Structures are given as structure tokens and as C-alpha cells.
Amino acid sequence: MAYTDDAVLAKLSALNETQESIVTVAQWVMFHRRHADRTGQLWLQRLKDSGSNKRLNLIYLANEVAQQSKARRKDDFLIAFSPVIAEATATAYKGATNEVQQKLRRVVEVWRTRQIFEPPIQEAIEARIDVELDKSRSSTKKGGSIFSSNPNSIPSELAPLVAPQQTLSKLVLSTKTSLNAASQDYDKLTDPNTTVPSAPVHAARLNGLLKTLANAEGAVAESIKARSLLIEGLEKILETNRDGLKAEEKQLSDLINRKTEIDNKKKDVEDSIMRGFASNSNPSTPAGPPDGSPGQQHSPVTPGAEPDRPEVEALTPPGYPQPPATKSVPEFDLSSSNGNNGASHIEQSPVPRAPSAGSDLLSSLSTSYARPPSTTGAGSAKKRKLNDDFPDLGGDDGLDADVAEMLRRDSGGNGF
């Protein structure tokens, strides 16, 4: 289908709320992107003449075309929709039901999130909805925005820049439209391939081009004026921040110097304290910091002498109690020639001492016992301790005379 105004209006009239219908019309419109400006004007005209639900469908169509153009990096329709999108959104929002208004807000929020339009265009769209339509609603604060999480997000220092920026944003839209129209008319009249019409018609077209160029010139001049005011305000803020930066840099330098000075003093005081401790530990060195040191006026605390260490008892167990001294057992000489029965030669044997406490077991085992004297001849007498073999039975008292005689014989026969 060839591109004509009637064809565009027919496509827009056949548009419905289904996704298939919106995508089909959007593809046809984007195919004729050379006529993007004319399509934008016809789209706005059709939106104003439609009802609330139809306006929402036309906004959906513009959203599809704008997002596809952004994805394909084709700015024809973005430029064509920029001058009229704010007015079209406000027209669709005004008088619509709450449900339709919520859907429109979601579309505008998508534009902001994905940055479909330039920031001035996006701000103009939201301003038309907030200021013109939600002014009387109590749920919206003054100066706030339904698309902003923080309504009072503009700092007071930037408040003087708001008005020049808004003025410049509006002028940018009109300037683009005037420049596009002037450029198109100029290209048509100056194209060498175009057939030159009659003189009266050519003069009328040239006169119209002069008016178009004058309008574009005026729009650009207003834009330059508004931008100059904005730059002046920005320069004031920039100069203020530069002065503040210099002051803060000087403060930072002073703080660094003071910090270094205090750090050096702290090190000197710590060194004087350590020298005082070292001098107190050495008796030959006089106590006190050297002259001129920061700690000279403060006398160091000299610790007192430590008390003597207590005597510790030896870890030796107490000795065992000694047994009472007993008389040594007499030794009888049984080999004497006199044969006296009761004669005895008593030898005084040393009393064994109790082992000292803690003596070594090996030393006690290695103690040698006294040997009896060895016999050098046949007539040497053999001595024997009676207590080794026979206990003291109290003599021969109470024994029978025959038994006693037998014992004496046995003892004599054995050589005792």
C-alpha cells in the first residue's frame, strides 16, 4: 500500500488493543520512515479525535515504534515524536479512567527506565502529567512527581537552574521542528533536478521559504538566549564550588601538618619514657630524662626493691624412726681346750645403724657383711655365733640328764 494520508488514517483507525494489531501497524509505519514527520502529525490528530480507550492504543503504537527505532538506531520517528509526545500523552491522560491512567503511567515509566527519549523530552512528558493534570490531587505533593521515588530530590543550590532548563527544553522541541521544516523546504527549492515552476509560483515558494527560515532563525535565537542564561547559572555554581574546593584543600593541608606535628611530639614523649625506664634499671645511670626532653618536668616512678625470696624446704621425705639399741649376741668359743660349758668369749659387735633417709637402694644392696676369720691351721678354733643357728632357749634348765649328756657328746664330736 502506497503512503498517503488516507492510508495512514486507515491504519490508525483499524488499530485495536491486541499485540498482533499493534505490531503489524508499527511495522508498516516504520517501513515508511521517510515520512516520519507527517506520520507523527497524523498520529497526533487521530489521537485527539479518538476516545479514551482508542487513545491508549495509539500510545501503545507510539511506544512500539519508538522502542523499535531505539533498538535499530533509527532516529527518524524519535525525532518526529519528540515535539508531540508530551502533548499526546497529556491528552490521553486527561479525562481517562483510573485504570487507563495507571497504564499510561507504566508506559511513561518504561520510557524513563529504558531512556527512549532524551531527558528534556522525558521531563516535559512527566511535567505535563504532574503539573497540569494532578495539581488538585492530595496524593501528589507540590513540586513532586508520580514517576519519582523522592519528590524533593532537587537541592536548593540547583533551584535557580530549574526554570532556565525547563525553558530550554521547550525551545529545543520547537527549534528542531522549525529546523526540519526549513531544511526540507530549502532542499526542495534548491534541488537542481527539480523543474522550475512559473515565475509567480516560484516567487511565492521563495517567499514561503523566507518565512520558514525566519521562524527557524527566531527559534534558534531564543534557544541560544535560554542556553546562555543556563550557562550563566552553571558558571555561578561552578565558581562557588571552585572557591569551596580551594578552601577545603587549604584546610586539608593544615590538618595534615598538625597531624604530623602531634605525631612527632607523641614519639618524643614515648622515647623519653623508655629512656627513663632504662636508666632506672641501671643503678650506675642517674634516673630522669635528659635536659630539654618533653618528659623532663615529670619525674619517673622508680619501682621499690623486691623482697627476698622465701626459703623453700627441701623435697626430702622424713627419715624413718630408728629402732632402740639392743645388746649384741655373745659369741661362744666351743673349741677351747678347757671344755667349760659356760665359758664364752664375748665380742662386742657394732650396732647396725638405721639406713639414712633417702639412701640409695643400690648402695644398701652392695653393703658387704663381715666374714669370720679364716683358719690357717688344723688347730685353729672355729667361732660361730650361736644366734645364727640356735636361738637362746634359756640354757639346759628343765632337760633330762640323759638328753643333756647326749647333746654334749654331739657337740663335742662335731668339733664345736
The 8 nearest C-alpha neighbors of each residue, nearest first, counted from 0:
[[1, 2, 6, 3, 27, 7, 31, 10],
 [2, 0, 3, 6, 31, 7, 4, 5],
 [1, 3, 6, 0, 4, 7, 31, 34],
 [4, 2, 6, 5, 1, 7, 8, 0],
 [5, 3, 7, 6, 8, 2, 41, 38],
 [4, 6, 8, 3, 7, 9, 2, 10],
 [7, 5, 9, 3, 4, 8, 2, 10],
 [6, 8, 4, 10, 9, 5, 11, 3],
 [9, 7, 11, 5, 10, 6, 12, 4],
 [8, 10, 6, 12, 7, 11, 5, 13],
 [11, 9, 7, 13, 8, 12, 6, 14],
 [10, 12, 8, 14, 9, 13, 7, 45],
 [11, 13, 9, 14, 10, 8, 45, 15],
 [14, 12, 10, 11, 9, 15, 20, 8],
 [13, 15, 11, 12, 20, 10, 21, 16],
 [16, 14, 17, 20, 56, 13, 21, 53],
 [15, 17, 56, 18, 14, 21, 20, 53],
 [18, 16, 20, 19, 15, 21, 14, 22],
 [17, 19, 21, 20, 22, 16, 15, 23],
 [20, 18, 22, 17, 21, 23, 16, 24],
 [19, 21, 23, 17, 18, 22, 14, 15],
 [20, 22, 18, 24, 19, 23, 60, 25],
 [21, 23, 25, 19, 20, 24, 18, 26],
 [24, 22, 20, 26, 25, 21, 19, 27],
 [23, 25, 27, 26, 21, 22, 28, 20],
 [26, 24, 22, 28, 23, 27, 64, 21],
 [25, 27, 29, 23, 24, 28, 30, 22],
 [28, 26, 30, 24, 25, 29, 23, 31],
 [27, 29, 25, 30, 31, 26, 24, 32],
 [30, 28, 32, 26, 31, 27, 25, 64],
 [29, 31, 27, 28, 32, 26, 33, 25],
 [32, 30, 29, 33, 28, 34, 27, 2],
 [31, 33, 35, 29, 34, 30, 75, 28],
 [34, 32, 31, 35, 75, 36, 30, 29],
 [35, 33, 32, 37, 36, 31, 38, 2],
 [34, 36, 32, 38, 76, 37, 33, 79],
 [37, 35, 79, 39, 38, 34, 40, 76],
 [38, 36, 40, 39, 34, 35, 41, 79],
 [37, 39, 35, 41, 36, 40, 42, 34],
 [38, 40, 42, 36, 37, 41, 79, 80],
 [39, 41, 37, 43, 42, 38, 44, 36],
 [40, 42, 44, 38, 43, 39, 45, 37],
 [41, 43, 39, 45, 40, 44, 38, 46],
 [44, 42, 46, 40, 45, 41, 87, 39],
 [43, 45, 41, 47, 46, 42, 40, 48],
 [44, 46, 42, 48, 43, 47, 41, 49],
 [47, 45, 43, 49, 54, 48, 44, 42],
 [46, 48, 44, 45, 49, 43, 90, 87],
 [47, 49, 45, 46, 44, 50, 43, 54],
 [50, 48, 46, 47, 53, 54, 45, 51],
 [49, 51, 53, 52, 54, 48, 46, 47],
 [50, 52, 54, 53, 95, 55, 91, 49],
 [53, 51, 55, 54, 50, 56, 99, 49],
 [52, 54, 56, 50, 55, 51, 49, 57],
 [55, 53, 57, 51, 56, 52, 46, 91],
 [54, 56, 58, 52, 53, 57, 59, 51],
 [57, 55, 59, 53, 54, 58, 16, 60],
 [56, 58, 60, 54, 59, 55, 61, 53],
 [59, 57, 55, 61, 60, 56, 62, 54],
 [58, 60, 56, 62, 57, 61, 63, 55],
 [61, 59, 57, 63, 58, 62, 21, 64],
 [60, 62, 58, 64, 63, 59, 65, 57],
 [61, 63, 59, 65, 60, 64, 66, 58],
 [64, 62, 60, 66, 61, 65, 67, 59],
 [63, 65, 61, 67, 62, 25, 66, 68],
 [66, 64, 68, 62, 67, 63, 77, 61],
 [65, 67, 69, 63, 68, 64, 62, 70],
 [68, 66, 70, 64, 69, 65, 71, 63],
 [69, 67, 73, 65, 71, 66, 70, 72],
 [70, 68, 72, 66, 67, 71, 65, 73],
 [69, 71, 67, 68, 72, 66, 73, 65],
 [72, 70, 68, 73, 69, 67, 66, 74],
 [73, 71, 69, 70, 68, 74, 67, 75],
 [72, 74, 68, 71, 75, 69, 76, 70],
 [73, 75, 77, 76, 78, 72, 68, 69],
 [76, 74, 78, 77, 73, 35, 79, 32],
 [75, 77, 79, 78, 35, 74, 80, 65],
 [78, 76, 74, 80, 79, 75, 65, 81],
 [77, 79, 81, 76, 75, 80, 74, 82],
 [78, 80, 76, 36, 77, 81, 39, 35],
 [79, 81, 77, 84, 83, 78, 82, 76],
 [80, 82, 78, 84, 83, 79, 77, 120],
 [83, 81, 172, 80, 84, 79, 173, 176],
 [84, 82, 86, 80, 81, 85, 87, 43],
 [83, 85, 87, 80, 86, 81, 88, 82],
 [86, 84, 124, 88, 87, 83, 123, 89],
 [85, 87, 89, 83, 84, 88, 90, 127],
 [86, 88, 84, 90, 89, 85, 83, 91],
 [89, 87, 91, 85, 90, 86, 84, 92],
 [88, 90, 92, 86, 87, 91, 128, 127],
 [89, 91, 87, 93, 88, 92, 86, 47],
 [92, 90, 88, 89, 54, 93, 87, 51],
 [93, 91, 89, 90, 95, 100, 88, 94],
 [94, 92, 90, 95, 91, 89, 132, 100],
 [93, 95, 92, 96, 51, 91, 90, 100],
 [96, 94, 93, 92, 51, 99, 100, 97],
 [95, 97, 99, 98, 100, 94, 51, 92],
 [96, 98, 100, 99, 101, 95, 102, 94],
 [97, 99, 101, 96, 100, 102, 95, 103],
 [100, 98, 102, 96, 101, 97, 95, 103],
 [99, 101, 97, 103, 102, 98, 92, 96],
 [100, 102, 104, 98, 99, 103, 97, 105],
 [103, 101, 105, 99, 104, 100, 106, 98],
 [102, 104, 100, 106, 105, 101, 99, 107],
 [105, 103, 101, 107, 102, 106, 108, 100],
 [104, 106, 108, 102, 103, 107, 109, 101],
 [107, 105, 109, 103, 108, 104, 102, 110],
 [106, 108, 110, 104, 109, 105, 103, 111],
 [107, 109, 105, 111, 110, 106, 104, 112],
 [110, 108, 112, 106, 107, 111, 113, 105],
 [109, 111, 107, 115, 108, 113, 114, 112],
 [110, 112, 114, 108, 109, 113, 107, 121],
 [111, 113, 109, 114, 110, 108, 115, 107],
 [114, 112, 110, 115, 111, 109, 108, 116],
 [115, 113, 111, 110, 112, 116, 117, 118],
 [114, 116, 110, 113, 66, 69, 111, 117],
 [117, 115, 114, 121, 120, 118, 110, 77],
 [116, 118, 120, 119, 121, 114, 115, 81],
 [117, 119, 121, 120, 122, 116, 114, 111],
 [120, 118, 122, 168, 121, 117, 123, 165],
 [121, 119, 123, 117, 118, 122, 116, 124],
 [122, 120, 118, 124, 123, 119, 116, 117],
 [123, 121, 119, 125, 124, 120, 126, 118],
 [122, 124, 126, 120, 121, 125, 119, 85],
 [125, 123, 85, 121, 127, 122, 126, 120],
 [124, 126, 122, 128, 127, 123, 129, 121],
 [125, 127, 123, 129, 128, 124, 130, 122],
 [128, 126, 124, 131, 125, 129, 130, 89],
 [127, 129, 125, 132, 126, 89, 131, 130],
 [130, 128, 133, 126, 127, 132, 131, 144],
 [131, 129, 134, 126, 127, 132, 128, 133],
 [130, 132, 127, 128, 129, 134, 133, 126],
 [131, 133, 128, 134, 130, 129, 93, 127],
 [134, 132, 129, 136, 135, 130, 131, 128],
 [133, 135, 130, 136, 132, 131, 129, 139],
 [136, 134, 133, 137, 132, 139, 138, 131],
 [137, 135, 133, 138, 134, 139, 140, 132],
 [136, 138, 139, 135, 140, 134, 133, 141],
 [137, 139, 136, 140, 133, 135, 145, 134],
 [138, 140, 137, 136, 143, 141, 133, 145],
 [141, 139, 143, 142, 138, 137, 150, 144],
 [142, 140, 143, 139, 134, 144, 150, 130],
 [141, 143, 140, 150, 144, 151, 130, 139],
 [144, 142, 150, 140, 141, 151, 139, 145],
 [143, 145, 146, 147, 150, 129, 142, 139],
 [144, 146, 147, 143, 129, 139, 148, 125],
 [145, 147, 144, 108, 148, 125, 104, 107],
 [148, 146, 144, 149, 145, 150, 143, 152],
 [147, 149, 150, 146, 145, 144, 152, 143],
 [150, 148, 147, 152, 151, 143, 144, 146],
 [151, 149, 143, 152, 144, 147, 148, 142],
 [152, 150, 149, 153, 143, 142, 154, 144],
 [151, 153, 149, 150, 154, 147, 143, 148],
 [152, 154, 151, 155, 157, 158, 150, 156],
 [155, 153, 156, 157, 152, 158, 151, 159],
 [154, 156, 158, 157, 153, 159, 152, 151],
 [157, 155, 154, 158, 159, 236, 153, 160],
 [158, 156, 155, 160, 154, 159, 153, 161],
 [157, 159, 155, 160, 161, 156, 154, 153],
 [160, 158, 157, 161, 162, 156, 232, 163],
 [161, 159, 158, 157, 163, 162, 164, 232],
 [160, 162, 164, 158, 159, 163, 165, 157],
 [161, 163, 165, 164, 160, 166, 159, 158],
 [164, 162, 166, 229, 165, 160, 161, 167],
 [163, 165, 167, 161, 162, 166, 160, 168],
 [164, 166, 168, 162, 167, 163, 161, 169],
 [167, 165, 163, 169, 164, 168, 162, 170],
 [166, 168, 170, 164, 165, 169, 225, 171],
 [169, 167, 165, 119, 171, 166, 170, 164],
 [170, 168, 166, 171, 167, 172, 165, 173],
 [171, 169, 167, 173, 172, 168, 222, 174],
 [170, 172, 174, 168, 169, 173, 167, 175],
 [173, 171, 82, 175, 170, 174, 169, 176],
 [174, 172, 176, 170, 175, 171, 177, 169],
 [173, 175, 171, 218, 177, 176, 172, 170],
 [174, 176, 178, 172, 173, 177, 179, 171],
 [175, 177, 173, 179, 174, 178, 180, 172],
 [178, 176, 215, 174, 180, 179, 175, 181],
 [177, 179, 181, 175, 215, 180, 176, 182],
 [178, 180, 182, 176, 177, 181, 175, 183],
 [181, 179, 177, 183, 182, 178, 184, 176],
 [180, 182, 178, 184, 211, 212, 179, 183],
 [181, 183, 185, 179, 180, 184, 178, 186],
 [182, 184, 186, 180, 185, 181, 179, 187],
 [185, 183, 187, 181, 186, 182, 180, 208],
 [184, 186, 182, 188, 183, 187, 181, 189],
 [185, 187, 183, 189, 184, 188, 190, 182],
 [188, 186, 184, 190, 185, 189, 183, 193],
 [189, 187, 185, 186, 190, 184, 193, 205],
 [188, 190, 186, 187, 185, 191, 193, 184],
 [189, 191, 187, 192, 193, 188, 186, 185],
 [192, 190, 193, 189, 194, 188, 195, 187],
 [191, 193, 190, 194, 189, 195, 187, 188],
 [192, 194, 191, 190, 195, 187, 188, 189],
 [195, 193, 196, 192, 191, 190, 188, 197],
 [194, 196, 193, 197, 201, 198, 188, 191],
 [197, 195, 201, 200, 194, 198, 199, 193],
 [196, 198, 200, 199, 201, 195, 202, 194],
 [197, 199, 201, 200, 202, 196, 195, 203],
 [200, 198, 202, 201, 197, 203, 196, 204],
 [201, 199, 203, 202, 197, 198, 196, 204],
 [200, 202, 198, 204, 203, 199, 196, 197],
 [201, 203, 205, 199, 200, 204, 198, 206],
 [202, 204, 206, 200, 205, 201, 199, 207],
 [205, 203, 207, 201, 206, 202, 208, 200],
 [204, 206, 208, 202, 207, 203, 201, 209],
 [205, 207, 203, 209, 204, 208, 202, 210],
 [208, 206, 204, 210, 205, 209, 203, 211],
 [207, 209, 211, 205, 210, 206, 212, 204],
 [210, 208, 212, 206, 207, 211, 213, 205],
 [209, 211, 213, 207, 208, 212, 214, 206],
 [212, 210, 208, 214, 213, 181, 209, 215],
 [211, 213, 215, 209, 214, 210, 181, 216],
 [214, 212, 216, 210, 211, 215, 209, 217],
 [215, 213, 217, 211, 216, 212, 218, 210],
 [214, 216, 177, 212, 218, 213, 178, 217],
 [217, 215, 213, 219, 214, 218, 212, 220],
 [216, 218, 220, 214, 219, 215, 213, 221],
 [219, 217, 215, 174, 221, 220, 216, 214],
 [218, 220, 222, 216, 217, 221, 174, 223],
 [221, 219, 217, 223, 222, 218, 216, 224],
 [222, 220, 224, 218, 223, 219, 225, 217],
 [221, 223, 219, 225, 220, 224, 170, 226],
 [224, 222, 220, 226, 221, 225, 227, 219],
 [223, 225, 221, 227, 222, 226, 220, 228],
 [226, 224, 222, 228, 227, 223, 167, 221],
 [225, 227, 229, 223, 228, 224, 222, 230],
 [228, 226, 230, 224, 229, 225, 223, 231],
 [229, 227, 231, 225, 226, 230, 232, 224],
 [228, 230, 226, 232, 227, 231, 163, 233],
 [229, 231, 233, 227, 232, 228, 234, 226],
 [232, 230, 228, 234, 229, 233, 227, 235],
 [233, 231, 235, 229, 230, 234, 228, 160],
 [232, 234, 230, 236, 235, 231, 237, 229],
 [233, 235, 237, 231, 236, 232, 238, 230],
 [236, 234, 238, 232, 237, 233, 239, 231],
 [235, 237, 239, 233, 234, 238, 240, 232],
 [236, 238, 234, 240, 235, 239, 233, 241],
 [239, 237, 241, 235, 240, 236, 234, 242],
 [240, 238, 236, 242, 237, 241, 235, 243],
 [239, 241, 243, 237, 238, 242, 244, 236],
 [240, 242, 244, 238, 243, 239, 237, 245],
 [243, 241, 245, 239, 244, 240, 238, 246],
 [242, 244, 240, 246, 241, 245, 247, 239],
 [243, 245, 241, 247, 242, 246, 240, 248],
 [246, 244, 248, 242, 247, 243, 249, 241],
 [247, 245, 243, 249, 248, 244, 250, 242],
 [246, 248, 250, 244, 249, 245, 251, 243],
 [247, 249, 251, 245, 250, 246, 244, 252],
 [250, 248, 252, 246, 251, 247, 253, 245],
 [251, 249, 247, 253, 248, 252, 254, 246],
 [250, 252, 248, 254, 249, 253, 247, 255],
 [251, 253, 249, 255, 250, 254, 248, 256],
 [254, 252, 250, 256, 255, 251, 257, 249],
 [253, 255, 257, 251, 252, 256, 258, 250],
 [254, 256, 258, 252, 253, 257, 259, 251],
 [257, 255, 259, 253, 258, 254, 260, 252],
 [258, 256, 260, 254, 259, 255, 253, 261],
 [257, 259, 255, 261, 256, 260, 254, 262],
 [260, 258, 262, 256, 257, 261, 255, 263],
 [261, 259, 257, 263, 262, 258, 256, 264],
 [262, 260, 264, 258, 263, 259, 265, 257],
 [261, 263, 259, 265, 260, 264, 258, 266],
 [264, 262, 266, 260, 265, 261, 259, 267],
 [265, 263, 261, 267, 266, 262, 268, 260],
 [264, 266, 262, 268, 263, 267, 261, 269],
 [265, 267, 269, 263, 264, 268, 270, 262],
 [268, 266, 270, 264, 269, 265, 271, 263],
 [267, 269, 271, 265, 270, 266, 293, 294],
 [268, 270, 266, 272, 267, 271, 265, 273],
 [271, 269, 267, 273, 272, 268, 266, 274],
 [272, 270, 274, 268, 273, 269, 294, 288],
 [271, 273, 275, 269, 270, 274, 268, 276],
 [272, 274, 270, 276, 275, 271, 277, 269],
 [275, 273, 277, 271, 276, 272, 278, 270],
 [276, 274, 272, 278, 273, 277, 287, 288],
 [275, 277, 273, 279, 274, 278, 280, 272],
 [276, 278, 274, 280, 275, 279, 273, 281],
 [279, 277, 286, 275, 281, 284, 280, 276],
 [280, 278, 276, 286, 281, 277, 275, 301],
 [279, 281, 277, 278, 276, 282, 284, 275],
 [280, 282, 278, 279, 284, 283, 277, 285],
 [283, 281, 284, 280, 279, 285, 278, 286],
 [284, 282, 281, 285, 278, 279, 280, 286],
 [283, 285, 278, 282, 281, 286, 279, 280],
 [286, 284, 278, 283, 287, 282, 279, 281],
 [287, 285, 278, 279, 275, 284, 288, 299],
 [286, 288, 275, 298, 299, 285, 289, 295],
 [289, 287, 295, 275, 271, 294, 292, 290],
 [290, 288, 292, 291, 287, 295, 271, 294],
 [289, 291, 292, 295, 288, 293, 287, 294],
 [290, 292, 289, 293, 295, 294, 288, 296],
 [291, 293, 294, 295, 290, 289, 288, 271],
 [294, 292, 295, 268, 291, 267, 271, 296],
 [293, 295, 297, 292, 296, 271, 268, 288],
 [296, 294, 288, 292, 297, 293, 290, 289],
 [297, 295, 294, 298, 293, 292, 288, 287],
 [296, 298, 294, 295, 299, 287, 288, 293],
 [299, 297, 287, 296, 300, 295, 294, 288],
 [300, 298, 301, 297, 275, 287, 286, 272],
 [299, 301, 302, 298, 276, 275, 279, 297],
 [302, 300, 299, 279, 303, 286, 276, 298],
 [301, 303, 300, 304, 279, 305, 280, 299],
 [304, 302, 305, 301, 306, 300, 279, 280],
 [305, 303, 306, 302, 307, 301, 280, 279],
 [304, 306, 303, 307, 302, 308, 309, 301],
 [307, 305, 308, 304, 309, 303, 302, 310],
 [308, 306, 309, 305, 310, 304, 311, 303],
 [307, 309, 306, 310, 305, 311, 304, 312],
 [310, 308, 311, 307, 306, 312, 305, 313],
 [311, 309, 312, 308, 307, 313, 306, 314],
 [310, 312, 309, 313, 314, 308, 315, 307],
 [313, 311, 314, 310, 315, 309, 316, 317],
 [314, 312, 315, 311, 316, 310, 317, 357],
 [313, 315, 312, 316, 311, 317, 357, 356],
 [316, 314, 313, 317, 357, 356, 312, 318],
 [317, 315, 318, 314, 356, 357, 313, 319],
 [318, 316, 315, 319, 356, 357, 320, 314],
 [319, 317, 356, 320, 316, 355, 357, 321],
 [318, 320, 321, 317, 356, 355, 353, 354],
 [321, 319, 318, 322, 353, 317, 323, 356],
 [322, 320, 353, 319, 323, 352, 354, 324],
 [323, 321, 324, 320, 353, 325, 352, 319],
 [322, 324, 325, 321, 320, 326, 353, 350],
 [323, 325, 322, 326, 350, 321, 351, 327],
 [326, 324, 323, 327, 350, 322, 328, 351],
 [325, 327, 328, 324, 350, 347, 329, 348],
 [326, 328, 348, 329, 325, 347, 350, 349],
 [327, 329, 326, 330, 386, 384, 385, 348],
 [330, 328, 345, 346, 327, 331, 344, 384],
 [329, 331, 384, 345, 344, 346, 385, 328],
 [332, 330, 343, 344, 333, 329, 384, 345],
 [331, 333, 334, 382, 343, 335, 344, 330],
 [332, 334, 415, 335, 331, 382, 338, 381],
 [335, 333, 415, 380, 332, 336, 414, 381],
 [334, 336, 337, 333, 332, 338, 380, 339],
 [337, 335, 338, 334, 339, 333, 332, 380],
 [336, 338, 339, 335, 334, 342, 340, 333],
 [339, 337, 336, 340, 335, 333, 334, 342],
 [340, 338, 342, 337, 341, 335, 336, 343],
 [339, 341, 342, 338, 333, 343, 337, 407],
 [340, 342, 339, 343, 331, 338, 394, 333],
 [343, 341, 339, 340, 344, 331, 332, 338],
 [344, 342, 331, 332, 345, 341, 330, 329],
 [343, 345, 331, 330, 332, 346, 342, 329],
 [346, 344, 329, 330, 343, 347, 331, 328],
 [345, 347, 348, 329, 330, 344, 327, 328],
 [346, 348, 345, 327, 349, 329, 328, 326],
 [349, 347, 346, 327, 350, 328, 329, 351],
 [350, 348, 351, 347, 327, 352, 346, 326],
 [349, 351, 352, 348, 324, 327, 325, 326],
 [352, 350, 349, 353, 348, 324, 354, 325],
 [353, 351, 354, 350, 321, 355, 349, 322],
 [352, 354, 321, 355, 351, 322, 319, 320],
 [355, 353, 352, 356, 358, 363, 319, 357],
 [354, 356, 358, 353, 357, 318, 319, 352],
 [357, 355, 318, 358, 354, 319, 317, 316],
 [356, 358, 355, 359, 315, 316, 318, 354],
 [359, 357, 356, 355, 360, 354, 362, 363],
 [358, 360, 362, 361, 357, 363, 364, 356],
 [359, 361, 363, 362, 364, 358, 365, 357],
 [362, 360, 364, 363, 359, 365, 358, 366],
 [363, 361, 365, 359, 364, 360, 366, 358],
 [362, 364, 360, 361, 366, 365, 359, 358],
 [365, 363, 361, 362, 366, 360, 367, 359],
 [364, 366, 362, 363, 361, 367, 360, 368],
 [367, 365, 363, 364, 362, 368, 361, 369],
 [368, 366, 365, 369, 364, 370, 363, 362],
 [367, 369, 370, 366, 365, 371, 364, 351],
 [370, 368, 367, 371, 372, 366, 348, 349],
 [369, 371, 372, 368, 373, 367, 383, 382],
 [372, 370, 373, 369, 382, 383, 381, 374],
 [373, 371, 370, 374, 381, 382, 369, 375],
 [372, 374, 371, 375, 370, 381, 379, 376],
 [375, 373, 379, 376, 372, 380, 381, 377],
 [374, 376, 373, 379, 377, 378, 372, 380],
 [377, 375, 378, 379, 374, 380, 373, 381],
 [378, 376, 379, 375, 374, 380, 381, 373],
 [379, 377, 376, 380, 374, 375, 381, 334],
 [380, 378, 376, 374, 377, 381, 375, 334],
 [379, 381, 334, 378, 382, 335, 374, 332],
 [382, 380, 379, 383, 334, 374, 415, 332],
 [383, 381, 332, 380, 384, 331, 333, 330],
 [382, 384, 385, 381, 330, 331, 332, 387],
 [385, 383, 330, 386, 387, 382, 331, 329],
 [384, 386, 387, 389, 388, 383, 330, 390],
 [385, 387, 384, 390, 389, 388, 328, 391],
 [386, 388, 385, 384, 389, 390, 383, 328],
 [389, 387, 386, 385, 390, 384, 383, 391],
 [390, 388, 386, 385, 387, 391, 392, 384],
 [389, 391, 386, 392, 388, 385, 387, 393],
 [390, 392, 393, 389, 386, 394, 385, 328],
 [393, 391, 394, 390, 395, 389, 396, 386],
 [392, 394, 391, 395, 396, 390, 397, 398],
 [395, 393, 396, 392, 391, 397, 398, 341],
 [396, 394, 398, 397, 393, 403, 392, 399],
 [395, 397, 394, 398, 393, 399, 392, 403],
 [396, 398, 395, 399, 394, 400, 393, 403],
 [399, 397, 396, 395, 400, 403, 402, 401],
 [398, 400, 402, 401, 403, 397, 404, 395],
 [399, 401, 403, 402, 404, 398, 405, 397],
 [402, 400, 404, 403, 399, 405, 398, 406],
 [403, 401, 405, 399, 404, 400, 406, 398],
 [402, 404, 400, 406, 401, 405, 399, 407],
 [405, 403, 401, 407, 402, 406, 400, 408],
 [406, 404, 408, 402, 407, 403, 409, 401],
 [407, 405, 409, 403, 408, 404, 410, 402],
 [406, 408, 404, 410, 405, 409, 411, 403],
 [409, 407, 411, 405, 406, 410, 412, 404],
 [410, 408, 406, 412, 411, 407, 405, 413],
 [409, 411, 407, 408, 413, 412, 415, 406],
 [410, 412, 408, 409, 414, 413, 415, 407],
 [413, 411, 409, 414, 410, 408, 415, 407],
 [414, 412, 410, 411, 415, 409, 408, 334],
 [415, 413, 412, 411, 334, 410, 333, 381],
 [414, 333, 334, 413, 410, 411, 381, 412]]
